[in-house]
Each structure stands twice: as C-alpha cells, then as structure tokens.
Amino acid sequence: SWKPDVDCCTTWNNVECDPITNRITSLSILSYDQVSGHIPPQVGDLPYLEQLVIRKQPNVTGPIQPAIAKLKNLKWLRLGWNNLSGSVPDFISQLKNLTFIELNYNNLTGSIPSSLSLLPNLASLRLDRNKLTGKIPSSFGRFVGVLPDLYLSHNQLTGKIPTSLGNMDFRAIDLSRNMLEGDASFLFGLNKTTQIADLSRNMLEFDLSKAKFSKSLISLDLNHNRLTGGIPEQLTEVKLQFFNVSYNRLCG
C-alpha cells in the first residue's frame, strides 16, 4: 500500500521513478508477484505514469479500470494474461501517447472500438485470445499515424475483412482463428513490406493463384480456409521461413 513515510522509488522493485522529479513513471506487476482482485481506481492518481504493466495474474478480474483514462502520459498499457472481463473501453483512444496496447489472453467481450485507429503513435495492438465479437472496424484501414502490428486472433470475429485494410502495409497481421469470410487477397501485394501474415482457420474464399506476395514475407499461414486455385509460382521468389496452406480447396 502507499504510505507517506515510505520512499517507493528506492524500496519497491515494481516501481520506476523519474530521477529528477521522483514522480512514478512505471508500475509493473508481473507473474512472480501474484495479486488478486480488480485493478484499483487509485491507479489513475499517477499522472506521470508512462508504463502500466499487470501481466500473468489469473486472479486479477473485473473490467479494465476506467480511471486509466486519466493517465495522459501513458505509453505502454500491458494487461495481458489476466482474467479481465467486460469490453475493450473506448476511452483508450484518448491516450494519445500510447505505443503499445496488450490486452490479450483475457475474457474481454463485445466489439472492437473503431476509435483505436485514432491513436497516432500506436506500434502494436494485441487483442488476441479474448471473446471479442462483431466485425473488424473499417477504420483499421485508416490508422492516423504509425501503422501497428495487428493481432486479433483467437476471438469470435465475423463478417468480411474490410477492404480498407488493403490500403495498409502491416508489418505483422494475425487474424487467425476467427469466423471471417470472403476475400482477403487485397491484404497482399508486390509493393508491401509485410513480414508475417496469419489468416488461418477462418472461412476465407479467394483464388490463391491470383494473389501477389511481397518478397519481404517470412511467414504465411492460410491453412483451414476455403481457398481455391493453386500455389502461385511467384511465391518461389519469396524466401519464406514458414508456409502453410493445408486444408483448403487448392488444386494443381
């Protein structure tokens, strides 16, 4: 607990402080700490916080604390591998300094807020391994700043992948193990710099032989879909380290 007679900057392993102001800039609670309960609202009383890390705490439950919206200097929000529930809150889009969002391996439900695309510095968005439903927001084809690595796998997302995502050049995109359908070939292209693409275990349908792939690809997983056609010869020019198109409707 916070006590006025304790210098948490020098006595707490979980806290980092600014060396000049002594303001707390980082709070990390990791697997070896083992805490339980809800994230307390008092976390919002740390206005200089840049990193909030609460990971691998199976007894941390409840919703994502609304008081986090007060942390305007926050750059890292890492709440993965807990037992959080409720929705992905829209207020996250108000934290314009965020570069890393990790909410994976929880029990989050509801739809993905389209407003997350308004974060200008976001480099990684991890919402994978939850129970999210609905469609992928079309706004994810219009990120306003840095283009994030996008991880939405292992959810219950439905519908077609928005064609607007074809305008983006994701370094890594993982939409696997959802219930997505329709075309996805527009995610690829000769001029893109995508390195990792995993669209496996959906219900996607397109002619693989007509797709074009960039030479930057190192991992391509399209297994367990409804792809037709054959493997394009152009893929022999791509130095893939991992390639899986099994359990489709390919021929040739």
C-alpha positions in Angstrom: 0.0 0.0 0.0 1.0 3.6 -0.5 2.4 5.1 2.7 3.7 8.7 3.0 6.7 7.6 5.1 7.9 5.1 2.5 10.1 6.0 -0.5 8.6 3.7 -3.1 11.1 4.9 -5.7 14.0 3.3 -3.8 12.3 0.4 -1.9 9.8 -1.0 -4.4 11.0 -3.3 -7.1 7.8 -2.8 -9.1 8.2 1.0 -9.4 10.4 3.2 -11.5 10.6 6.9 -11.0 11.9 10.0 -12.8 15.4 10.6 -11.3 14.8 14.4 -11.2 11.2 14.8 -10.1 10.8 11.4 -8.3 7.4 11.0 -10.0 6.4 7.4 -10.6 6.7 6.7 -14.4 6.4 2.9 -14.4 4.4 0.4 -12.4 4.9 -3.3 -13.2 3.2 -6.3 -11.5 4.4 -9.5 -13.1 3.9 -13.2 -12.7 6.0 -13.6 -9.6 4.1 -11.0 -7.7 0.7 -12.8 -7.7 -2.1 -10.3 -6.7 -5.8 -10.6 -6.9 -9.0 -8.5 -7.2 -9.9 -5.6 -9.5 -7.4 -3.0 -10.8 -8.0 -0.2 -8.2 -9.2 3.2 -9.3 -6.2 4.7 -7.4 -4.0 3.8 -10.4 -5.5 6.9 -12.0 -3.8 9.0 -9.4 -0.3 8.5 -11.0 -0.5 11.3 -13.7 3.1 10.9 -14.8 2.8 7.1 -15.4 4.2 6.0 -18.8 4.1 2.3 -18.3 1.4 0.3 -16.6 2.1 -3.5 -16.7 -0.1 -6.0 -14.9 0.6 -9.4 -16.6 0.0 -13.1 -15.9 -2.2 -12.5 -12.9 -5.0 -15.1 -13.2 -6.7 -13.7 -10.1 -6.9 -10.1 -11.4 -10.5 -9.8 -12.5 -13.2 -7.3 -13.4 -13.3 -4.7 -16.1 -10.4 -2.5 -17.4 -10.3 0.2 -14.8 -11.9 3.5 -16.1 -9.5 5.6 -14.1 -6.8 4.6 -16.6 -8.3 7.3 -18.8 -6.6 9.9 -16.6 -3.1 8.6 -17.5 -2.5 11.0 -20.3 1.3 10.3 -20.4 0.8 6.5 -20.7 2.9 4.8 -23.5 2.6 1.2 -22.6 -0.6 -0.5 -21.4 0.1 -4.1 -20.8 -2.7 -6.0 -19.2 -2.3 -9.4 -20.9 -2.6 -12.9 -19.5 -5.0 -11.9 -16.7 -8.7 -12.7 -16.2 -10.2 -9.3 -17.1 -13.7 -9.2 -18.4 -16.1 -6.6 -19.9 -15.4 -4.7 -23.1 -12.4 -3.0 -24.6 -13.1 0.5 -23.4 -13.4 3.4 -25.9 -11.5 5.7 -23.6 -8.2 4.1 -24.6 -8.3 6.1 -27.8 -8.0 9.3 -25.6 -4.5 8.2 -24.5 -2.7 9.7 -27.5 0.8 8.8 -26.3 0.1 5.0 -26.3 2.6 3.0 -28.4 1.8 -0.5 -27.1 -1.5 -2.0 -26.1 -1.5 -5.5 -24.8 -4.9 -6.9 -23.7 -4.5 -10.4 -24.9 -5.3 -13.6 -23.0 -8.2 -12.3 -21.1 -12.0 -12.7 -21.3 -12.9 -9.5 -22.9 -16.2 -9.4 -24.9 -18.1 -7.1 -27.2 -16.9 -5.3 -30.3 -13.5 -3.7 -31.1 -13.7 0.1 -30.7 -13.2 1.8 -34.1 -11.6 4.7 -32.3 -8.4 2.8 -31.7 -7.3 3.8 -35.2 -7.1 7.4 -33.9 -4.0 6.7 -31.8 -1.2 8.4 -33.6 1.8 6.6 -32.0 0.4 3.0 -31.8 3.1 0.5 -32.8 1.4 -2.7 -31.6 -2.2 -3.7 -30.9 -2.7 -7.1 -29.2 -6.4 -8.0 -28.6 -5.9 -11.7 -29.4 -7.2 -14.6 -27.3 -10.3 -13.0 -25.9 -14.0 -13.4 -26.7 -14.5 -10.4 -28.9 -17.3 -10.4 -31.4 -18.6 -8.4 -34.4 -16.7 -7.1 -37.4 -13.2 -5.8 -37.7 -13.6 -2.0 -37.8 -13.2 -0.5 -41.3 -11.3 2.4 -39.6 -8.4 -0.1 -39.1 -7.7 0.7 -42.8 -7.1 4.4 -41.8 -4.7 4.4 -38.9 -3.7 8.1 -38.4 -0.1 7.6 -37.5 2.4 4.8 -37.1 1.0 1.5 -38.5 0.7 -1.0 -35.7 1.4 -4.7 -35.7 -2.2 -6.1 -35.6 -3.1 -9.2 -33.5 -6.8 -10.1 -33.4 -6.5 -13.9 -33.5 -8.5 -16.4 -31.3 -11.6 -14.3 -31.0 -15.1 -14.7 -32.4 -15.0 -12.0 -35.1 -17.3 -12.4 -38.0 -18.1 -10.9 -41.4 -15.8 -9.9 -44.2 -12.4 -8.3 -43.7 -12.8 -4.6 -44.5 -11.3 -3.8 -47.9 -9.9 -0.6 -46.4 -7.2 -2.8 -44.7 -5.8 -3.3 -48.1 -4.6 0.3 -48.0 -2.4 -0.5 -45.1 1.1 -2.1 -45.1 1.1 -4.0 -41.9 4.5 -5.5 -40.8 2.6 -8.2 -39.0 -1.1 -9.1 -39.2 -2.7 -12.0 -37.4 -6.5 -12.6 -37.9 -6.4 -16.3 -37.4 -9.0 -18.5 -35.6 -12.0 -16.3 -36.1 -15.0 -16.7 -38.3 -14.1 -14.3 -41.0 -15.3 -14.9 -44.6 -14.9 -13.6 -48.1 -11.9 -12.3 -49.9 -8.5 -11.4 -48.2 -6.2 -11.3 -51.2 -6.2 -7.5 -51.0 -4.1 -7.7 -47.9 -1.2 -8.8 -50.0 0.8 -7.1 -52.8 4.1 -6.9 -54.5 4.9 -3.5 -53.1 4.1 -4.2 -49.5 6.6 -4.9 -46.7 4.5 -7.3 -44.7 6.7 -9.9 -43.0 4.1 -12.0 -41.0 0.6 -12.8 -42.2 -1.6 -15.4 -40.4 -5.2 -15.7 -41.6 -5.6 -19.4 -40.8 -8.7 -21.2 -39.5 -11.3 -18.8 -40.9 -13.8 -19.2 -43.8 -12.0 -17.1 -46.3 -12.5 -17.7 -50.0 -10.3 -16.4 -52.8 -8.2 -17.7 -55.7 -4.7 -18.1 -54.3 -3.2 -18.3 -57.7 -4.2 -14.7 -58.5 -2.7 -13.2 -55.3 0.6 -11.4 -55.3 3.0 -11.5 -52.4 5.9 -9.3 -51.4 9.4 -10.6 -51.1 9.6 -9.4 -47.5 7.2 -12.2 -46.3 8.9 -14.6 -44.0 5.8 -16.3 -42.6 2.5 -17.0 -44.4 -0.2 -19.2 -42.8 -3.5 -19.6 -44.7 -4.5 -23.1 -43.5 -8.1 -24.3 -42.8 -9.9 -21.8 -45.1 -11.7 -22.2 -48.5 -9.0 -21.1 -50.9 -9.2 -22.2 -54.5 -6.7 -22.2 -57.4 -3.1 -23.2 -57.0 0.1 -22.1 -55.3 1.4 -19.1 -57.4 4.8 -19.6 -59.0 5.7 -16.1 -57.8 5.9 -17.5 -54.3 9.1 -19.3 -55.2 10.8 -15.9 -55.3 9.8 -15.3 -51.7 12.2 -16.6 -49.0 9.5 -17.9 -46.6 10.6 -19.5 -43.4 7.1 -20.7 -42.7 4.3 -21.6 -45.2 1.1 -23.4 -44.6 -1.9 -23.6 -47.0 -3.1 -27.0 -45.9 -6.8 -27.9 -45.6 -8.1 -25.7 -48.4 -9.5 -26.4 -51.8 -6.4 -26.0 -53.8 -5.5 -27.9 -56.9 -2.6 -28.4 -59.3 
